[in-house]
């Protein structure tokens, strides 16, 4: 694996917004939170293992915690 991106989007009747992005754009596993007011926040490393491991963790996190992430974006 050389690159990945996992994006959690929220579709509303008026727009689609980004809630969370996990990626390897800088060669390591990084996560960006988005907020309604502040937009994209500074990225943070979320997994110290391989990119493949980071991809698996990102998918699991988005599946398991998507409601919590959306609620965090809304506040």
N, C-alpha and C positions, 0 to 999 in steps of 0.2 A: 504494500500500500504506500502510495506517495502523497496522497491528498484526499481530504474529505470535507464535507460540510453538512451539518444537520441543522435545519431551521424550523423553529416552531412559529407558525403564523396563526393569527386570529382574524377570521373573516367576519365582517359586520355588513349590514345592508349598504353602508356608505363607502367602506374601504377595507383593505386588507393590511394589517399591521404586523410587524415583526416583534415577537415577544422574547425570543432567545436564539442565539446562534452559537453552535459549537463548531470549531474548525481547526484546521492544521495549516493555515495560511503562512505561518511563520516557522513551520517545521516542527511544531510541538502542539500538544492538545490544549486548546484555549477556548474559553467560554465568554461570550458577551451577553450581558443583560441589556434589555431595552426598557425604558420607562415612557409613560405617556407624555410627561413634561420634558424630561431630559434626553430622550432619544437613546442612542447607543452609548453604553457605558464602557469604561476601560476594560479590556480583556484580562482574564485571570486564568492561569493554568489550572486545570481541573483533574488531570490524570498524569502521573509521572511515567507511565509505561509507554508501550509502542503506540503508533498511530492506529493500528487495528484495534488495540485494547481501548484506546480513547473513543473510537467510533462506537464500539459496543457499549461502553459506559454512557456515552451521549444519548444513544437511542433508548437505552433503558431508563435514563433519567427523564427524558422527554415523555416517554410513555407513562412512567409511574407518577410524575409530579406536574404534568401539564396544567392541571386545574390550579394548583398552588402558584405556578408561574404566571398564569393569566391573571389571577387575583392580585399578585404583586405588581404586575404592569398597570392594572387599573387604578391602583392607589397612588 
